[in-house]
Protein backbone atom coordinates (compact mmCIF):
# COMPACT_ATOMS: atom_id res chain seq x y z
CA UNK A 1 0.00 0.00 0.00
CA UNK A 2 1.31 3.42 -0.92
CA UNK A 3 2.14 5.89 1.83
CA UNK A 4 -0.59 8.31 0.75
CA UNK A 5 -3.18 5.53 1.02
CA UNK A 6 -1.83 4.50 4.41
CA UNK A 7 -2.07 8.02 5.75
CA UNK A 8 -5.72 8.28 4.68
CA UNK A 9 -6.42 5.75 7.43
CA UNK A 10 -5.54 8.41 10.02
CA UNK A 11 -7.98 11.25 10.66
CA UNK A 12 -7.99 14.34 12.84
CA UNK A 13 -11.41 15.54 13.90
CA UNK A 14 -11.93 18.00 16.78
CA UNK A 15 -15.01 16.00 17.78
CA UNK A 16 -13.11 12.72 18.18
CA UNK A 17 -10.65 12.23 21.05
CA UNK A 18 -10.11 15.97 21.37
CA UNK A 19 -8.70 16.28 17.86
CA UNK A 20 -5.90 13.78 18.36
CA UNK A 21 -5.00 11.70 15.29
CA UNK A 22 -7.00 8.45 15.34
CA UNK A 23 -7.41 5.42 13.13
CA UNK A 24 -10.42 6.07 10.88
CA UNK A 25 -13.58 4.48 12.25
CA UNK A 26 -12.14 4.01 15.75
CA UNK A 27 -11.30 5.97 18.85
CA UNK A 28 -7.79 4.49 18.91
CA UNK A 29 -5.24 7.28 18.84
CA UNK A 30 -1.97 7.07 16.96
CA UNK A 31 -0.16 7.75 20.23
CA UNK A 32 -1.96 4.86 21.93
CA UNK A 33 -0.96 2.39 19.21
CA UNK A 34 2.63 3.67 19.20
CA UNK A 35 2.67 3.35 22.99
CA UNK A 36 1.60 -0.30 22.75
CA UNK A 37 4.44 -0.96 20.33
CA UNK A 38 6.91 0.96 22.47
CA UNK A 39 5.97 -1.27 25.39
CA UNK A 40 6.67 -4.41 23.40
CA UNK A 41 3.35 -5.35 21.80
CA UNK A 42 3.70 -6.97 18.40
CA UNK A 43 1.56 -6.06 15.43
CA UNK A 44 -0.07 -9.49 15.65
CA UNK A 45 -0.92 -8.98 19.35
CA UNK A 46 -2.51 -5.62 18.65
CA UNK A 47 -4.57 -7.06 15.80
CA UNK A 48 -5.82 -9.88 18.04
CA UNK A 49 -6.76 -7.42 20.78
CA UNK A 50 -8.65 -4.94 18.57
CA UNK A 51 -11.18 -6.68 16.34
CA UNK A 52 -11.55 -4.99 12.98
CA UNK A 53 -8.14 -3.35 13.06
CA UNK A 54 -5.95 -4.16 10.06
CA UNK A 55 -2.18 -4.34 9.74
CA UNK A 56 -2.31 -1.32 7.43
CA UNK A 57 -3.93 0.68 10.24
CA UNK A 58 -0.88 0.04 12.39
CA UNK A 59 1.44 0.81 9.49
CA UNK A 60 -0.43 4.08 9.04
CA UNK A 61 0.16 4.97 12.70
CA UNK A 62 3.85 4.28 12.28
CA UNK A 63 4.06 6.46 9.19
CA UNK A 64 1.89 9.24 10.57
CA UNK A 65 4.65 10.59 12.76
CA UNK A 66 8.19 11.46 11.86
CA UNK A 67 9.79 8.02 11.99
CA UNK A 68 11.57 7.14 15.18
CA UNK A 69 13.70 4.06 15.47
CA UNK A 70 11.52 2.40 18.12
CA UNK A 71 8.49 2.83 15.86
CA UNK A 72 10.11 0.96 13.03
CA UNK A 73 11.88 -1.93 14.71
CA UNK A 74 8.75 -4.15 14.91
CA UNK A 75 8.27 -3.73 11.17
CA UNK A 76 11.91 -4.51 10.46
CA UNK A 77 11.45 -7.85 12.24
CA UNK A 78 8.21 -8.67 10.45
CA UNK A 79 7.90 -11.59 8.08
CA UNK A 80 6.10 -9.37 5.56
CA UNK A 81 8.30 -7.97 2.77
CA UNK A 82 6.22 -4.76 2.59
CA UNK A 83 6.71 -4.17 6.32
CA UNK A 84 10.46 -4.67 6.09
CA UNK A 85 10.70 -2.28 3.12
CA UNK A 86 8.64 0.33 4.99
CA UNK A 87 10.92 -0.04 8.01
CA UNK A 88 14.06 0.29 5.90
CA UNK A 89 12.71 3.42 4.24
CA UNK A 90 11.65 4.87 7.59
CA UNK A 91 14.96 4.09 9.25
CA UNK A 92 16.78 5.81 6.38
CA UNK A 93 14.54 8.88 6.76
CA UNK A 94 15.07 8.81 10.53
CA UNK A 95 18.85 8.76 10.06
CA UNK A 96 18.67 11.62 7.54
CA UNK A 97 16.54 13.71 9.92
CA UNK A 98 19.02 13.16 12.74
CA UNK A 99 21.87 14.14 10.43
CA UNK A 100 20.02 17.36 9.44
CA UNK A 101 19.44 18.18 13.12
CA UNK A 102 23.12 17.60 13.92
CA UNK A 103 24.37 19.68 10.98
CA UNK A 104 21.73 22.40 10.96
Secondary structure, DSSP 8 states (H G I E B T S, - for coil): --HHHHHTTEE--TTSGGG--EETTS--BHHHHHHHHHTT--HHHHHHHSTT--HHHHHHHHHHS---HHHHHHHHT-S-HHHHHHHHHHHHHHHHHHHHHHH-
